[in-house]
């Protein structure tokens, strides 16, 4: 089967990805194999390819927004941390997301914070992901998917959607509150719709003209440049752009008691903060680390109730390197999604 692997991490211009042929993987105990129908292209994949996120092992296959159909089921495990193996049938449409496994026994897992598990492993980083024609997943970490969406529309929901949703929760946005969104790519355009459905007023700060237009089409109250001030103080903000320089700007835009939630696994260095301007009056800054399976299930239930408009830029699997390069150059509108050729 065709897969893309990270050969030598570096700038996209150096060609860090290589297309190779590999045997179709066999599912082990407790696993299922999916014939991949679509795989979203996430900025975390770009960080991995370019070396901002250090590879956990050589020749990793990226991709953690995987939609596919079950075509093989491994034997049941003798024991399983985190619950019994769910009922899965051949032909089921399932999703594979970023979180691929935890120990199920540590203090974090026991208190419902499995995203903080020190033994956690991740799709497309620790285990091979969906830049491939087939992928395997532990059945207890696969998601049943809502009806009413195409395969391509579902793919970005599995990371951009889920992690954006967790970042929104961590922003502590009050009912009907004023939300600022910094950066407006795959994750932000989904989180904005969830916030709008909940009655929020959404202000978007982004550098991309196409992203600004999309934000207005989705219902943003205002759209400005990435470093501009919103037209009113914010009750909460979410930083989706991996740019540390935006942290002071976002904190300065918060009203008293406001919270800034930083989404994403990578952020450039944050410049020095001024206590009175950026943090005084009980302003709060929080990071967002991955997600729990409960977050994923809750978000997909929201997506089932509220039909989200998912903006997709399609690429064939053979164009995975081009898709990542376009993402690096801000040439993707919404979410880039790979569609494997048959085989």
C-alpha positions in Angstrom: 0.0 0.0 0.0 1.1 3.6 -0.5 2.1 5.5 2.6 3.9 8.8 3.3 6.5 8.8 6.0 8.6 11.5 7.6 12.1 10.7 6.3 14.3 13.6 7.4 12.4 16.3 9.3 13.1 19.8 7.9 11.5 22.7 6.0 8.9 21.5 3.4 11.2 22.8 0.7 13.7 20.1 1.7 11.2 17.3 1.0 10.9 15.8 4.5 8.1 13.4 3.4 8.8 10.3 1.3 6.1 8.1 -0.5 6.9 4.4 0.0 5.2 1.1 -0.5 4.5 -1.0 2.7 2.5 -4.2 3.4 -1.0 -3.7 4.5 -0.9 -3.9 8.4 -2.7 -6.6 10.3 -4.8 -5.7 13.3 -3.5 -7.0 16.6 -5.5 -7.9 19.8 -8.1 -5.3 20.4 -7.4 -3.5 17.2 -9.4 -2.9 14.0 -8.1 -2.1 10.6 -9.7 0.7 8.5 -9.6 1.1 4.8 -8.9 4.9 4.8 -11.5 7.0 3.0 -10.2 10.4 4.0 -7.5 11.9 6.2 -7.3 15.5 7.4 -4.0 17.4 7.2 -3.3 19.0 10.5 -0.8 21.7 11.4 0.6 19.2 13.9 1.5 17.0 10.9 3.4 20.0 9.6 5.2 20.5 12.9 6.3 16.9 12.8 7.5 17.0 9.2 9.4 20.2 9.7 11.0 19.1 13.0 9.2 21.6 15.4 7.8 18.5 17.0 10.5 16.0 17.5 9.7 12.6 16.0 9.1 9.8 18.5 10.4 7.1 16.1 11.9 7.0 12.6 9.8 6.9 9.5 6.5 7.8 11.2 3.4 7.9 9.0 1.6 11.2 9.9 -2.2 11.7 10.0 -4.6 11.7 12.9 -7.9 12.8 11.4 -8.7 9.5 9.8 -12.1 8.3 8.5 -12.4 4.8 7.2 -14.4 1.6 7.0 -13.6 -1.5 9.1 -12.3 -4.2 6.9 -10.5 -6.5 9.5 -11.0 -7.1 13.2 -8.2 -8.4 15.4 -8.7 -10.9 18.2 -10.2 -9.7 21.5 -7.6 -8.8 24.1 -7.3 -10.8 27.3 -7.3 -7.6 29.4 -7.8 -4.0 28.5 -7.1 -0.8 30.3 -9.9 1.8 29.9 -12.9 -0.5 29.3 -14.1 -3.5 27.4 -13.6 -3.7 23.6 -16.7 -2.1 21.9 -18.8 -4.0 19.5 -17.4 -3.3 16.0 -18.6 -4.8 12.7 -17.1 -5.1 9.3 -18.1 -2.1 7.2 -18.6 0.3 10.2 -17.5 3.8 9.5 -15.1 4.9 12.3 -12.7 7.8 13.1 -9.2 7.7 14.3 -8.0 10.8 16.3 -4.9 12.1 17.9 -5.1 10.2 21.2 -4.2 6.6 20.5 -3.7 5.0 23.9 -3.2 5.6 27.6 -2.3 3.3 30.6 -5.8 3.7 32.1 -4.4 3.3 35.6 -2.4 6.5 36.5 -3.8 9.2 38.7 -4.6 11.4 35.6 -6.6 8.6 33.9 -8.4 7.7 37.1 -9.6 11.3 37.6 -10.8 11.6 34.0 -7.8 13.6 32.7 -6.4 10.9 30.4 -5.0 13.6 28.0 -2.4 14.2 30.7 -1.4 10.5 31.1 2.4 10.3 31.1 2.2 7.0 29.1 -0.2 8.4 26.5 0.6 7.6 22.8 -0.6 9.5 19.7 -1.6 8.7 16.2 0.9 9.8 13.6 3.5 10.4 16.2 4.0 7.2 18.3 1.9 4.9 16.0 1.4 5.2 12.2 -1.4 7.4 11.1 -3.6 7.9 8.1 -1.4 9.2 5.3 -1.9 5.7 4.0 -4.5 3.5 2.3 -5.0 1.4 5.5 -4.6 2.2 9.2 -5.1 0.2 12.4 -6.4 1.5 15.7 -7.2 0.3 19.2 -11.0 -0.2 19.0 -11.5 1.6 22.4 -9.9 4.8 20.9 -11.9 4.8 17.7 -15.0 7.0 17.3 -18.4 6.1 15.8 -19.2 9.0 13.5 -22.3 11.1 13.1 -24.5 10.6 10.0 -25.2 13.5 7.6 -21.5 14.3 6.8 -19.3 13.1 4.0 -16.1 11.2 4.7 -14.1 14.4 3.8 -16.2 16.6 6.0 -15.8 14.3 9.0 -12.0 14.1 8.8 -11.3 17.6 10.2 -13.7 17.0 13.0 -11.4 14.4 14.5 -8.7 16.8 15.6 -9.4 20.3 14.4 -12.9 19.9 15.7 -12.2 17.9 18.9 -9.2 19.9 20.1 -10.8 23.2 19.1 -13.8 22.2 21.2 -11.6 21.4 24.2 -9.8 24.7 23.8 -13.2 26.5 23.7 -14.2 24.7 27.0 -10.9 25.8 28.6 -11.6 29.4 27.6 -14.5 29.5 30.1 -16.7 31.5 27.7 -19.8 32.7 29.6 -23.3 32.3 28.0 -23.7 34.9 25.3 -20.1 36.1 25.9 -17.7 37.9 23.6 -15.1 35.5 22.2 -12.0 36.4 20.3 -10.4 33.9 17.9 -6.8 34.4 16.8 -6.0 32.5 13.6 -8.8 31.1 11.5 -7.8 27.7 10.0 -9.3 24.3 10.2 -9.8 24.2 14.0 -10.9 27.8 14.4 -13.6 27.7 11.8 -15.2 24.8 13.6 -14.9 26.2 17.1 -16.4 29.5 15.9 -19.5 27.7 14.7 -19.9 25.9 18.1 -19.6 29.2 19.9 -22.0 30.9 17.6 -24.5 28.0 18.1 -24.2 28.6 21.8 -25.1 32.3 21.4 -21.6 33.9 21.6 -20.5 37.0 19.9 -17.4 36.1 17.9 -14.6 38.4 16.8 -11.8 37.0 14.6 -8.2 38.2 14.3 -6.3 36.7 11.4 -3.8 37.7 8.7 -5.4 35.7 5.8 -7.8 37.5 3.6 -9.5 34.3 2.6 -9.9 33.3 6.2 -11.4 36.7 7.0 -14.0 36.2 4.3 -14.8 32.7 5.6 -15.2 34.1 9.1 -17.7 36.7 8.0 -19.6 34.1 6.0 -19.9 31.9 9.1 -21.3 34.8 11.2 -18.4 36.5 12.9 -19.3 39.9 14.3 -16.0 41.5 13.2 -12.8 40.5 11.4 -9.5 42.3 11.7 -5.8 41.7 11.3 -4.0 39.2 13.6 -2.5 41.9 15.9 -5.4 44.4 15.8 -7.6 45.0 18.7 -11.2 43.7 18.6 -14.0 46.3 18.7 -14.9 45.5 22.3 -13.3 43.8 25.3 -13.4 40.0 25.2 -14.7 37.6 27.9 -12.6 34.8 26.4 -10.2 34.2 23.6 -8.7 31.1 21.9 -5.3 31.3 20.2 -5.2 28.9 17.3 -2.2 30.4 15.4 1.0 28.8 16.8 2.5 32.3 17.2 3.7 33.3 20.7 3.8 37.0 19.7 0.0 36.9 19.7 -0.3 36.0 23.4 0.3 39.6 24.7 -2.1 40.9 22.1 -4.8 38.5 23.1 -4.3 39.0 26.8 -4.5 42.8 26.4 -7.8 42.4 24.5 -9.4 40.5 27.5 -11.9 42.2 29.8 -11.5 41.8 33.6 -11.7 38.1 34.6 -11.2 36.9 31.0 -9.4 33.7 30.0 -7.1 33.0 27.0 -6.9 29.4 25.9 -4.0 28.4 23.8 -4.8 25.5 21.4 -2.2 23.3 19.7 0.9 21.3 20.6 3.4 23.8 19.4 3.8 27.5 20.0 6.7 29.9 19.3 8.3 31.7 22.2 6.1 34.1 24.1 7.6 37.6 24.6 7.8 39.1 28.0 4.4 40.0 29.6 3.6 43.2 31.5 1.8 42.1 34.7 -0.6 45.1 34.9 -1.5 45.2 31.2 -1.7 41.5 30.5 -2.5 39.6 33.7 -3.9 42.0 36.3 -7.6 42.0 37.1 -7.6 38.2 37.2 -7.0 37.5 33.5 -6.0 33.9 33.0 -3.9 32.1 30.4 -4.3 28.3 29.9 -2.8 25.7 27.6 -4.7 22.9 25.9 -3.2 19.5 25.9 -4.7 17.0 23.5 -8.1 15.8 24.5 -9.9 13.0 26.3 -12.2 10.5 24.6 -15.1 12.1 26.5 -14.2 15.4 24.8 -14.4 13.7 21.4 -17.6 12.0 22.1 -19.2 15.2 23.4 -18.0 17.2 20.4 -19.2 14.7 17.9 -22.6 14.7 19.6 -22.6 18.5 19.2 -21.7 18.0 15.5 -24.7 15.6 15.1 -27.1 18.2 16.6 -25.7 21.2 14.8 -24.8 20.7 11.2 -21.4 22.3 11.0 -20.2 23.8 7.7 -16.9 22.1 7.1 -14.8 23.9 4.5 -12.5 21.3 2.8 -9.7 21.7 0.3 -9.2 18.2 -1.3 -6.0 16.5 -2.3 -5.3 13.0 -3.4 -3.1 10.9 -1.2 -0.3 11.2 -3.8 -0.4 14.9 -3.1 0.3 14.7 0.6 3.6 16.6 0.4 1.9 19.4 -1.6 -1.0 19.6 0.9 1.5 20.1 3.8 3.4 22.7 1.7 0.2 24.6 1.0 -0.6 24.5 4.7 2.8 25.9 5.5 2.3 28.7 3.0 -1.3 29.6 4.2 -2.7 28.5 0.8 -5.4 26.2 2.4 -8.9 27.5 2.9 -10.5 25.7 5.8 -9.1 22.2 6.2 -6.9 20.2 3.7 -8.1 16.6 3.4 -6.4 13.7 1.6 -8.4 11.1 -0.3 -6.6 7.8 -1.0 -6.7 6.2 -4.4 -8.2 2.8 -4.4 -5.8 -0.1 -3.8 
